[in-house]
Amino acid sequence: MATATPTTAPVPAFKEEKYERIILEANPQQEQEIEQAKELLDTILCCFLDVDDEKYEEEEAKEGEEEEGESPYEKDVEKQREMSSKVLPKGFPFNACLSMKSSEEELTTALDSPIFNSYNGAVYWNECGRDFIVDPNQPKENFQPENMANLVYHSLKPIMIHPGGDKKLTIKGMCEEIGKLNFNAGEHVFLENIEIQLREIDDKEVMVIIFYTGA
């Protein structure tokens, strides 16, 4: 008798539900909260090294053009990836870039920072590939820059990662909750940018954190 072959693919801990994306206009206080949260997340998780930094140009000049192997920039990128992987919670499915100017202890402390200062409502998360899915079967003219407002697309519902309340969501807590989702990021594991929006979900005003990723 034939038996089923067990699969090792992770099972997502969420439903792929379509929903109507409703972005709300934030009031001045909410807007300030959003901007501060975005700056915090970008500062901690998206510290990209600048390949055009004079430091790398000078080091490469010293080493000479004929030397084989990784460039000083590539070596630092690898060090940054190793350090970030060591400090971030296990199971977090994205490659973030943590600051190389901070020690491991300083980075661990930074990850314990609350994302929002005064907002205590629910927090949802989405990834750009789920948040904006363009329908390929539509008029080609819709893809022209001047007609982008006509693009036909759908969205998958953001996933709640924090119910709200007095206990604030930290950066580490966010990464841990995303790790629990068994989200398959595919090839798009490089965290490039983080957006935060005030949206309406299930008739409530909530904050949504969106990850923009690349290969």
C-alpha positions, -999 to +999 in steps of 0.1 A: +000+000+000+014+034-009+020+058+019+020+096+018+054+112+018+057+136+048+065+172+039+090+194+057+076+227+043+065+250+071+028+255+075+018+292+077+002+301+110-022+324+093-049+325+066-043+340+031-074+362+032-082+388+006-093+421+020-100+457+010-070+478+019-083+510+036-055+535+045-067+562+069-054+597+073-035+600+105-040+629+128-010+650+138-002+630+169-006+597+150+016+610+122+043+620+146+041+585+162+043+568+129+073+589+118+092+582+150+085+545+148+096+543+111+128+561+120+135+538+149+129+506+128+150+519+099+178+530+123+179+496+140+171+471+112+181+489+079+217+502+085+230+496+050+267+500+043+277+525+016+299+510-010+310+545-021+322+553+014+357+568+013+368+542+039+363+514+013+379+534-015+410+540+006+412+504+018+409+490-017+436+514-029+459+501-002+453+465-010+458+470-048+438+460-078+456+427-083+447+411-049+422+384-052+393+376-028+366+397-012+368+435-012+368+453+022+332+463+015+322+426+009+340+415+041+321+441+062+288+431+046+295+395+056+304+405+091+272+426+094+251+396+083+267+373+108+263+398+136+227+405+127+219+368+125+234+362+159+215+390+176+181+387+160+155+362+173+158+327+158+132+320+132+130+356+119+128+349+081+144+381+069+180+394+066+182+427+084+212+450+086+221+460+121+245+488+129+282+477+129+290+508+151+273+492+180+284+463+202+264+431+205+252+442+240+241+476+226+222+460+198+205+436+221+194+466+243+182+485+212+160+455+201+142+458+234+130+494+225+092+498+221+082+506+186+054+530+196+056+555+224+019+562+231-001+540+207-015+510+226-038+495+200-034+463+179-004+461+156-006+442+123+022+431+099+024+425+062+050+419+035+050+439+003+044+408-018+012+401+001+002+438+004+001+447-032-005+419-058-009+432-093-033+414-116-013+406-148-044+403-169-053+439-174-048+466-201-011+473-207-017+510-205-025+507-168+012+500-163+022+534-177+034+559-150+005+583-157-021+555-153-008+538-121-040+548-103-058+525-127-038+494-118-060+464-109-046+447-078-057+429-046-042+426-011-039+399+014-050+407+049-023+419+073-016+396+102-020+406+138+013+404+157+003+423+188-032+426+204-025+460+220-028+468+257-004+482+283+025+459+273+042+476+244+055+458+213+093+459+211+114+455+180+125+421+193+089+412+200+079+421+165+107+399+150+097+370+173+060+372+164+069+373+127+091+343+132+062+323+147+042+328+115+063+303+095+062+329+067+079+317+035+098+348+022+111+329-008+140+347-024+129+381-011+146+379+023+166+411+023+148+437+044+152+470+024+126+494+039+099+495+065+066+514+062+040+521+088+004+530+080-028+537+099-055+514+084-090+502+091-091+464+097-122+447+110-138+481+116-110+493+138-082+518+135-049+499+137-012+503+129+002+482+101+039+476+097+049+467+061+082+451+051+096+460+017+120+433+007+144+423-021+164+393-033 
